[in-house]
Amino acid sequence: MSRNPRRTVRRTIPASLLSVSWWLLPLHGGAATSPVPGWVVLLVAVPCLWLAIGGGVVALERVLAGVFDSS
């Protein structure tokens, strides 16, 4: 007796994951208690991420230049 593959796939998705309201809940229980405002965190985090990504690009470029340099 063969099983219907669609029926098997449908059983693997929990109904709680289909609810959009579940995705909109905050990750913490109450209000954030950080003494630093969110805009200050963004002003520091965004340039730091840019520097980290830029440093990674420069490092990768140097490694690949050494590998593919034919002179």
PDB file with one MODEL, atoms N, CA, C and O in Angstrom:
MODEL        1
ATOM      1  N   MET A   1       0.838  -1.169   0.000  1.00  0.00           N
ATOM      2  CA  MET A   1       0.000   0.000   0.000  1.00  0.00           C
ATOM      3  C   MET A   1       0.892   1.244   0.000  1.00  0.00           C
ATOM      4  O   MET A   1       1.747   1.389   0.873  1.00  0.00           O
ATOM      5  N   SER A   2       0.700   2.139  -0.970  1.00  0.00           N
ATOM      6  CA  SER A   2       1.552   3.321  -1.079  1.00  0.00           C
ATOM      7  C   SER A   2       0.953   4.487  -0.306  1.00  0.00           C
ATOM      8  O   SER A   2      -0.264   4.643  -0.210  1.00  0.00           O
ATOM      9  N   ARG A   3       1.846   5.292   0.238  1.00  0.00           N
ATOM     10  CA  ARG A   3       1.400   6.472   0.987  1.00  0.00           C
ATOM     11  C   ARG A   3       1.421   7.689   0.081  1.00  0.00           C
ATOM     12  O   ARG A   3       2.229   7.773  -0.844  1.00  0.00           O
ATOM     13  N   ASN A   4       0.557   8.602   0.343  1.00  0.00           N
ATOM     14  CA  ASN A   4       0.498   9.845  -0.416  1.00  0.00           C
ATOM     15  C   ASN A   4       1.603  10.776   0.093  1.00  0.00           C
ATOM     16  O   ASN A   4       1.570  11.155   1.263  1.00  0.00           O
ATOM     17  N   PRO A   5       2.593  11.165  -0.751  1.00  0.00           N
ATOM     18  CA  PRO A   5       3.689  12.016  -0.262  1.00  0.00           C
ATOM     19  C   PRO A   5       3.222  13.392   0.188  1.00  0.00           C
ATOM     20  O   PRO A   5       3.807  13.967   1.106  1.00  0.00           O
ATOM     21  N   ARG A   6       2.192  13.926  -0.430  1.00  0.00           N
ATOM     22  CA  ARG A   6       1.690  15.230  -0.001  1.00  0.00           C
ATOM     23  C   ARG A   6       1.155  15.167   1.426  1.00  0.00           C
ATOM     24  O   ARG A   6       1.341  16.099   2.209  1.00  0.00           O
ATOM     25  N   ARG A   7       0.516  14.104   1.745  1.00  0.00           N
ATOM     26  CA  ARG A   7      -0.039  13.960   3.088  1.00  0.00           C
ATOM     27  C   ARG A   7       1.084  13.877   4.123  1.00  0.00           C
ATOM     28  O   ARG A   7       0.950  14.407   5.225  1.00  0.00           O
ATOM     29  N   THR A   8       2.175  13.223   3.779  1.00  0.00           N
ATOM     30  CA  THR A   8       3.308  13.103   4.690  1.00  0.00           C
ATOM     31  C   THR A   8       3.957  14.466   4.931  1.00  0.00           C
ATOM     32  O   THR A   8       4.295  14.795   6.069  1.00  0.00           O
ATOM     33  N   VAL A   9       4.135  15.260   3.877  1.00  0.00           N
ATOM     34  CA  VAL A   9       4.744  16.576   4.024  1.00  0.00           C
ATOM     35  C   VAL A   9       3.854  17.483   4.851  1.00  0.00           C
ATOM     36  O   VAL A   9       4.353  18.242   5.682  1.00  0.00           O
ATOM     37  N   ARG A  10       2.580  17.423   4.647  1.00  0.00           N
ATOM     38  CA  ARG A  10       1.655  18.276   5.375  1.00  0.00           C
ATOM     39  C   ARG A  10       1.710  17.986   6.875  1.00  0.00           C
ATOM     40  O   ARG A  10       1.507  18.895   7.680  1.00  0.00           O
ATOM     41  N   ARG A  11       1.971  16.777   7.255  1.00  0.00           N
ATOM     42  CA  ARG A  11       2.021  16.435   8.676  1.00  0.00           C
ATOM     43  C   ARG A  11       3.287  16.957   9.349  1.00  0.00           C
ATOM     44  O   ARG A  11       3.317  17.082  10.573  1.00  0.00           O
ATOM     45  N   THR A  12       4.326  17.261   8.584  1.00  0.00           N
ATOM     46  CA  THR A  12       5.584  17.682   9.196  1.00  0.00           C
ATOM     47  C   THR A  12       5.604  19.158   9.565  1.00  0.00           C
ATOM     48  O   THR A  12       6.515  19.586  10.275  1.00  0.00           O
ATOM     49  N   ILE A  13       4.643  19.950   9.116  1.00  0.00           N
ATOM     50  CA  ILE A  13       4.618  21.381   9.416  1.00  0.00           C
ATOM     51  C   ILE A  13       3.711  21.622  10.616  1.00  0.00           C
ATOM     52  O   ILE A  13       2.499  21.430  10.511  1.00  0.00           O
ATOM     53  N   PRO A  14       4.261  22.037  11.749  1.00  0.00           N
ATOM     54  CA  PRO A  14       3.413  22.323  12.909  1.00  0.00           C
ATOM     55  C   PRO A  14       2.505  23.520  12.638  1.00  0.00           C
ATOM     56  O   PRO A  14       2.918  24.497  12.013  1.00  0.00           O
ATOM     57  N   ALA A  15       1.307  23.434  13.098  1.00  0.00           N
ATOM     58  CA  ALA A  15       0.339  24.508  12.874  1.00  0.00           C
ATOM     59  C   ALA A  15       0.767  25.797  13.566  1.00  0.00           C
ATOM     60  O   ALA A  15       0.398  26.880  13.112  1.00  0.00           O
ATOM     61  N   SER A  16       1.528  25.713  14.646  1.00  0.00           N
ATOM     62  CA  SER A  16       1.948  26.921  15.359  1.00  0.00           C
ATOM     63  C   SER A  16       2.914  27.768  14.531  1.00  0.00           C
ATOM     64  O   SER A  16       2.991  28.980  14.732  1.00  0.00           O
ATOM     65  N   LEU A  17       3.652  27.153  13.607  1.00  0.00           N
ATOM     66  CA  LEU A  17       4.572  27.911  12.765  1.00  0.00           C
ATOM     67  C   LEU A  17       3.855  28.676  11.660  1.00  0.00           C
ATOM     68  O   LEU A  17       4.425  29.597  11.075  1.00  0.00           O
ATOM     69  N   LEU A  18       2.626  28.309  11.374  1.00  0.00           N
ATOM     70  CA  LEU A  18       1.880  28.972  10.314  1.00  0.00           C
ATOM     71  C   LEU A  18       1.223  30.251  10.793  1.00  0.00           C
ATOM     72  O   LEU A  18       0.740  31.036   9.977  1.00  0.00           O
ATOM     73  N   SER A  19       1.193  30.477  12.071  1.00  0.00           N
ATOM     74  CA  SER A  19       0.558  31.665  12.623  1.00  0.00           C
ATOM     75  C   SER A  19       1.503  32.857  12.511  1.00  0.00           C
ATOM     76  O   SER A  19       2.619  32.814  13.029  1.00  0.00           O
ATOM     77  N   VAL A  20       1.069  33.907  11.845  1.00  0.00           N
ATOM     78  CA  VAL A  20       1.898  35.097  11.670  1.00  0.00           C
ATOM     79  C   VAL A  20       2.068  35.831  12.992  1.00  0.00           C
ATOM     80  O   VAL A  20       3.116  36.431  13.230  1.00  0.00           O
ATOM     81  N   SER A  21       1.071  35.795  13.845  1.00  0.00           N
ATOM     82  CA  SER A  21       1.165  36.508  15.116  1.00  0.00           C
ATOM     83  C   SER A  21       2.292  35.963  15.991  1.00  0.00           C
ATOM     84  O   SER A  21       2.829  36.698  16.820  1.00  0.00           O
ATOM     85  N   TRP A  22       2.656  34.711  15.827  1.00  0.00           N
ATOM     86  CA  TRP A  22       3.752  34.124  16.598  1.00  0.00           C
ATOM     87  C   TRP A  22       5.076  34.789  16.230  1.00  0.00           C
ATOM     88  O   TRP A  22       5.938  34.954  17.093  1.00  0.00           O
ATOM     89  N   TRP A  23       5.254  35.178  14.957  1.00  0.00           N
ATOM     90  CA  TRP A  23       6.497  35.808  14.512  1.00  0.00           C
ATOM     91  C   TRP A  23       6.611  37.235  15.011  1.00  0.00           C
ATOM     92  O   TRP A  23       7.721  37.761  15.097  1.00  0.00           O
ATOM     93  N   LEU A  24       5.508  37.874  15.339  1.00  0.00           N
ATOM     94  CA  LEU A  24       5.524  39.273  15.726  1.00  0.00           C
ATOM     95  C   LEU A  24       5.742  39.486  17.220  1.00  0.00           C
ATOM     96  O   LEU A  24       5.838  40.629  17.667  1.00  0.00           O
ATOM     97  N   LEU A  25       5.820  38.424  17.992  1.00  0.00           N
ATOM     98  CA  LEU A  25       6.040  38.554  19.432  1.00  0.00           C
ATOM     99  C   LEU A  25       7.478  38.989  19.699  1.00  0.00           C
ATOM    100  O   LEU A  25       8.383  38.575  18.975  1.00  0.00           O
ATOM    101  N   PRO A  26       7.710  39.804  20.710  1.00  0.00           N
ATOM    102  CA  PRO A  26       9.081  40.206  21.028  1.00  0.00           C
ATOM    103  C   PRO A  26       9.880  39.024  21.575  1.00  0.00           C
ATOM    104  O   PRO A  26       9.310  38.060  22.086  1.00  0.00           O
ATOM    105  N   LEU A  27      11.182  39.109  21.463  1.00  0.00           N
ATOM    106  CA  LEU A  27      12.046  38.037  21.939  1.00  0.00           C
ATOM    107  C   LEU A  27      12.238  38.073  23.446  1.00  0.00           C
ATOM    108  O   LEU A  27      12.649  37.074  24.036  1.00  0.00           O
ATOM    109  N   HIS A  28      11.952  39.193  24.077  1.00  0.00           N
ATOM    110  CA  HIS A  28      12.087  39.297  25.524  1.00  0.00           C
ATOM    111  C   HIS A  28      10.704  39.471  26.138  1.00  0.00           C
ATOM    112  O   HIS A  28       9.752  39.846  25.453  1.00  0.00           O
ATOM    113  N   GLY A  29      10.605  39.198  27.420  1.00  0.00           N
ATOM    114  CA  GLY A  29       9.311  39.205  28.081  1.00  0.00           C
ATOM    115  C   GLY A  29       8.707  40.572  28.293  1.00  0.00           C
ATOM    116  O   GLY A  29       7.489  40.724  28.205  1.00  0.00           O
ATOM    117  N   GLY A  30       9.511  41.556  28.565  1.00  0.00           N
ATOM    118  CA  GLY A  30       8.984  42.893  28.842  1.00  0.00           C
ATOM    119  C   GLY A  30       9.747  43.940  28.079  1.00  0.00           C
ATOM    120  O   GLY A  30      10.360  43.655  27.050  1.00  0.00           O
ATOM    121  N   ALA A  31       9.707  45.142  28.580  1.00  0.00           N
ATOM    122  CA  ALA A  31      10.436  46.230  27.933  1.00  0.00           C
ATOM    123  C   ALA A  31      11.942  46.030  28.125  1.00  0.00           C
ATOM    124  O   ALA A  31      12.384  45.512  29.151  1.00  0.00           O
ATOM    125  N   ALA A  32      12.705  46.440  27.143  1.00  0.00           N
ATOM    126  CA  ALA A  32      14.158  46.345  27.243  1.00  0.00           C
ATOM    127  C   ALA A  32      14.644  47.296  28.332  1.00  0.00           C
ATOM    128  O   ALA A  32      14.226  48.453  28.388  1.00  0.00           O
ATOM    129  N   THR A  33      15.517  46.809  29.184  1.00  0.00           N
ATOM    130  CA  THR A  33      15.970  47.605  30.330  1.00  0.00           C
ATOM    131  C   THR A  33      17.372  48.163  30.117  1.00  0.00           C
ATOM    132  O   THR A  33      18.075  48.443  31.089  1.00  0.00           O
ATOM    133  N   SER A  34      17.788  48.328  28.873  1.00  0.00           N
ATOM    134  CA  SER A  34      19.120  48.854  28.590  1.00  0.00           C
ATOM    135  C   SER A  34      19.150  50.354  28.866  1.00  0.00           C
ATOM    136  O   SER A  34      18.231  51.068  28.465  1.00  0.00           O
ATOM    137  N   PRO A  35      20.193  50.850  29.547  1.00  0.00           N
ATOM    138  CA  PRO A  35      20.285  52.287  29.791  1.00  0.00           C
ATOM    139  C   PRO A  35      20.686  53.073  28.538  1.00  0.00           C
ATOM    140  O   PRO A  35      20.622  54.303  28.529  1.00  0.00           O
ATOM    141  N   VAL A  36      21.097  52.366  27.486  1.00  0.00           N
ATOM    142  CA  VAL A  36      21.535  53.019  26.253  1.00  0.00           C
ATOM    143  C   VAL A  36      20.370  53.030  25.265  1.00  0.00           C
ATOM    144  O   VAL A  36      19.766  51.987  25.013  1.00  0.00           O
ATOM    145  N   PRO A  37      20.051  54.191  24.707  1.00  0.00           N
ATOM    146  CA  PRO A  37      18.967  54.241  23.718  1.00  0.00           C
ATOM    147  C   PRO A  37      19.313  53.443  22.462  1.00  0.00           C
ATOM    148  O   PRO A  37      20.484  53.256  22.131  1.00  0.00           O
ATOM    149  N   GLY A  38      18.290  52.987  21.781  1.00  0.00           N
ATOM    150  CA  GLY A  38      18.495  52.170  20.594  1.00  0.00           C
ATOM    151  C   GLY A  38      19.230  52.883  19.482  1.00  0.00           C
ATOM    152  O   GLY A  38      19.996  52.257  18.749  1.00  0.00           O
ATOM    153  N   TRP A  39      19.013  54.189  19.340  1.00  0.00           N
ATOM    154  CA  TRP A  39      19.681  54.920  18.261  1.00  0.00           C
ATOM    155  C   TRP A  39      21.183  55.013  18.502  1.00  0.00           C
ATOM    156  O   TRP A  39      21.960  55.075  17.549  1.00  0.00           O
ATOM    157  N   VAL A  40      21.600  55.022  19.769  1.00  0.00           N
ATOM    158  CA  VAL A  40      23.034  55.039  20.072  1.00  0.00           C
ATOM    159  C   VAL A  40      23.654  53.691  19.713  1.00  0.00           C
ATOM    160  O   VAL A  40      24.762  53.630  19.180  1.00  0.00           O
ATOM    161  N   VAL A  41      22.942  52.631  20.006  1.00  0.00           N
ATOM    162  CA  VAL A  41      23.428  51.293  19.656  1.00  0.00           C
ATOM    163  C   VAL A  41      23.603  51.184  18.148  1.00  0.00           C
ATOM    164  O   VAL A  41      24.595  50.631  17.674  1.00  0.00           O
ATOM    165  N   LEU A  42      22.640  51.709  17.393  1.00  0.00           N
ATOM    166  CA  LEU A  42      22.743  51.665  15.936  1.00  0.00           C
ATOM    167  C   LEU A  42      23.901  52.516  15.422  1.00  0.00           C
ATOM    168  O   LEU A  42      24.605  52.113  14.496  1.00  0.00           O
ATOM    169  N   LEU A  43      24.100  53.692  16.021  1.00  0.00           N
ATOM    170  CA  LEU A  43      25.200  54.556  15.587  1.00  0.00           C
ATOM    171  C   LEU A  43      26.563  53.898  15.795  1.00  0.00           C
ATOM    172  O   LEU A  43      27.507  54.190  15.061  1.00  0.00           O
ATOM    173  N   VAL A  44      26.674  53.028  16.771  1.00  0.00           N
ATOM    174  CA  VAL A  44      27.938  52.335  17.026  1.00  0.00           C
ATOM    175  C   VAL A  44      28.009  51.026  16.234  1.00  0.00           C
ATOM    176  O   VAL A  44      29.052  50.700  15.667  1.00  0.00           O
ATOM    177  N   ALA A  45      26.916  50.287  16.193  1.00  0.00           N
ATOM    178  CA  ALA A  45      26.936  48.956  15.587  1.00  0.00           C
ATOM    179  C   ALA A  45      27.101  48.997  14.072  1.00  0.00           C
ATOM    180  O   ALA A  45      27.827  48.177  13.511  1.00  0.00           O
ATOM    181  N   VAL A  46      26.444  49.932  13.407  1.00  0.00           N
ATOM    182  CA  VAL A  46      26.501  49.962  11.940  1.00  0.00           C
ATOM    183  C   VAL A  46      27.913  50.252  11.431  1.00  0.00           C
ATOM    184  O   VAL A  46      28.392  49.514  10.570  1.00  0.00           O
ATOM    185  N   PRO A  47      28.606  51.286  11.915  1.00  0.00           N
ATOM    186  CA  PRO A  47      30.000  51.468  11.449  1.00  0.00           C
ATOM    187  C   PRO A  47      30.917  50.302  11.816  1.00  0.00           C
ATOM    188  O   PRO A  47      31.821  49.961  11.054  1.00  0.00           O
ATOM    189  N   CYS A  48      30.688  49.692  12.977  1.00  0.00           N
ATOM    190  CA  CYS A  48      31.511  48.531  13.351  1.00  0.00           C
ATOM    191  C   CYS A  48      31.290  47.370  12.387  1.00  0.00           C
ATOM    192  O   CYS A  48      32.239  46.681  12.012  1.00  0.00           O
ATOM    193  N   LEU A  49      30.055  47.156  11.990  1.00  0.00           N
ATOM    194  CA  LEU A  49      29.780  46.101  11.014  1.00  0.00           C
ATOM    195  C   LEU A  49      30.416  46.431   9.668  1.00  0.00           C
ATOM    196  O   LEU A  49      30.965  45.547   9.010  1.00  0.00           O
ATOM    197  N   TRP A  50      30.347  47.695   9.253  1.00  0.00           N
ATOM    198  CA  TRP A  50      30.990  48.099   8.000  1.00  0.00           C
ATOM    199  C   TRP A  50      32.496  47.847   8.063  1.00  0.00           C
ATOM    200  O   TRP A  50      33.083  47.347   7.104  1.00  0.00           O
ATOM    201  N   LEU A  51      33.117  48.188   9.178  1.00  0.00           N
ATOM    202  CA  LEU A  51      34.558  47.963   9.323  1.00  0.00           C
ATOM    203  C   LEU A  51      34.901  46.472   9.300  1.00  0.00           C
ATOM    204  O   LEU A  51      35.892  46.069   8.691  1.00  0.00           O
ATOM    205  N   ALA A  52      34.086  45.666   9.959  1.00  0.00           N
ATOM    206  CA  ALA A  52      34.338  44.227   9.986  1.00  0.00           C
ATOM    207  C   ALA A  52      34.189  43.626   8.591  1.00  0.00           C
ATOM    208  O   ALA A  52      35.018  42.818   8.171  1.00  0.00           O
ATOM    209  N   ILE A  53      33.150  44.011   7.881  1.00  0.00           N
ATOM    210  CA  ILE A  53      32.943  43.486   6.531  1.00  0.00           C
ATOM    211  C   ILE A  53      34.045  43.985   5.597  1.00  0.00           C
ATOM    212  O   ILE A  53      34.578  43.216   4.796  1.00  0.00           O
ATOM    213  N   GLY A  54      34.387  45.273   5.699  1.00  0.00           N
ATOM    214  CA  GLY A  54      35.462  45.816   4.870  1.00  0.00           C
ATOM    215  C   GLY A  54      36.796  45.148   5.144  1.00  0.00           C
ATOM    216  O   GLY A  54      37.554  44.861   4.218  1.00  0.00           O
ATOM    217  N   GLY A  55      37.085  44.898   6.414  1.00  0.00           N
ATOM    218  CA  GLY A  55      38.323  44.195   6.760  1.00  0.00           C
ATOM    219  C   GLY A  55      38.352  42.785   6.200  1.00  0.00           C
ATOM    220  O   GLY A  55      39.392  42.311   5.743  1.00  0.00           O
ATOM    221  N   GLY A  56      37.215  42.122   6.237  1.00  0.00           N
ATOM    222  CA  GLY A  56      37.135  40.779   5.656  1.00  0.00           C
ATOM    223  C   GLY A  56      37.335  40.790   4.154  1.00  0.00           C
ATOM    224  O   GLY A  56      37.985  39.903   3.601  1.00  0.00           O
ATOM    225  N   VAL A  57      36.775  41.797   3.492  1.00  0.00           N
ATOM    226  CA  VAL A  57      36.944  41.909   2.037  1.00  0.00           C
ATOM    227  C   VAL A  57      38.406  42.168   1.688  1.00  0.00           C
ATOM    228  O   VAL A  57      38.937  41.560   0.759  1.00  0.00           O
ATOM    229  N   VAL A  58      39.058  43.064   2.423  1.00  0.00           N
ATOM    230  CA  VAL A  58      40.472  43.362   2.161  1.00  0.00           C
ATOM    231  C   VAL A  58      41.333  42.125   2.411  1.00  0.00           C
ATOM    232  O   VAL A  58      42.225  41.822   1.618  1.00  0.00           O
ATOM    233  N   ALA A  59      41.076  41.416   3.496  1.00  0.00           N
ATOM    234  CA  ALA A  59      41.857  40.212   3.796  1.00  0.00           C
ATOM    235  C   ALA A  59      41.647  39.144   2.728  1.00  0.00           C
ATOM    236  O   ALA A  59      42.603  38.502   2.293  1.00  0.00           O
ATOM    237  N   LEU A  60      40.411  38.954   2.310  1.00  0.00           N
ATOM    238  CA  LEU A  60      40.125  37.960   1.276  1.00  0.00           C
ATOM    239  C   LEU A  60      40.753  38.357  -0.055  1.00  0.00           C
ATOM    240  O   LEU A  60      41.242  37.500  -0.790  1.00  0.00           O
ATOM    241  N   GLU A  61      40.743  39.647  -0.368  1.00  0.00           N
ATOM    242  CA  GLU A  61      41.365  40.125  -1.602  1.00  0.00           C
ATOM    243  C   GLU A  61      42.866  39.860  -1.594  1.00  0.00           C
ATOM    244  O   GLU A  61      43.431  39.472  -2.617  1.00  0.00           O
ATOM    245  N   ARG A  62      43.510  40.065  -0.464  1.00  0.00           N
ATOM    246  CA  ARG A  62      44.960  39.812  -0.369  1.00  0.00           C
ATOM    247  C   ARG A  62      45.270  38.325  -0.511  1.00  0.00           C
ATOM    248  O   ARG A  62      46.242  37.948  -1.167  1.00  0.00           O
ATOM    249  N   VAL A  63      44.453  37.492   0.098  1.00  0.00           N
ATOM    250  CA  VAL A  63      44.672  36.047  -0.009  1.00  0.00           C
ATOM    251  C   VAL A  63      44.473  35.591  -1.447  1.00  0.00           C
ATOM    252  O   VAL A  63      45.293  34.848  -1.986  1.00  0.00           O
ATOM    253  N   LEU A  64      43.388  36.034  -2.066  1.00  0.00           N
ATOM    254  CA  LEU A  64      43.111  35.608  -3.435  1.00  0.00           C
ATOM    255  C   LEU A  64      44.097  36.210  -4.428  1.00  0.00           C
ATOM    256  O   LEU A  64      44.399  35.582  -5.443  1.00  0.00           O
ATOM    257  N   ALA A  65      44.604  37.409  -4.163  1.00  0.00           N
ATOM    258  CA  ALA A  65      45.611  38.003  -5.045  1.00  0.00           C
ATOM    259  C   ALA A  65      46.893  37.179  -5.011  1.00  0.00           C
ATOM    260  O   ALA A  65      47.551  37.016  -6.039  1.00  0.00           O
ATOM    261  N   GLY A  66      47.248  36.665  -3.855  1.00  0.00           N
ATOM    262  CA  GLY A  66      48.431  35.812  -3.760  1.00  0.00           C
ATOM    263  C   GLY A  66      48.239  34.474  -4.446  1.00  0.00           C
ATOM    264  O   GLY A  66      49.195  33.907  -4.977  1.00  0.00           O
ATOM    265  N   VAL A  67      47.029  33.967  -4.444  1.00  0.00           N
ATOM    266  CA  VAL A  67      46.755  32.676  -5.070  1.00  0.00           C
ATOM    267  C   VAL A  67      46.709  32.811  -6.586  1.00  0.00           C
ATOM    268  O   VAL A  67      47.249  31.967  -7.301  1.00  0.00           O
ATOM    269  N   PHE A  68      46.071  33.861  -7.080  1.00  0.00           N
ATOM    270  CA  PHE A  68      45.859  34.009  -8.516  1.00  0.00           C
ATOM    271  C   PHE A  68      46.881  34.919  -9.196  1.00  0.00           C
ATOM    272  O   PHE A  68      46.745  35.202 -10.386  1.00  0.00           O
ATOM    273  N   ASP A  69      47.889  35.380  -8.481  1.00  0.00           N
ATOM    274  CA  ASP A  69      48.903  36.248  -9.078  1.00  0.00           C
ATOM    275  C   ASP A  69      49.846  35.393  -9.916  1.00  0.00           C
ATOM    276  O   ASP A  69      50.479  34.468  -9.408  1.00  0.00           O
ATOM    277  N   SER A  70      49.932  35.712 -11.204  1.00  0.00           N
ATOM    278  CA  SER A  70      50.746  34.889 -12.104  1.00  0.00           C
ATOM    279  C   SER A  70      52.117  35.495 -12.392  1.00  0.00           C
ATOM    280  O   SER A  70      52.910  34.877 -13.102  1.00  0.00           O
ATOM    281  N   SER A  71      52.422  36.674 -11.870  1.00  0.00           N
ATOM    282  CA  SER A  71      53.707  37.305 -12.196  1.00  0.00           C
ATOM    283  C   SER A  71      54.813  36.879 -11.269  1.00  0.00           C
ATOM    284  O   SER A  71      55.950  37.325 -11.419  1.00  0.00           O
TER     285      SER A  71
ENDMDL
END
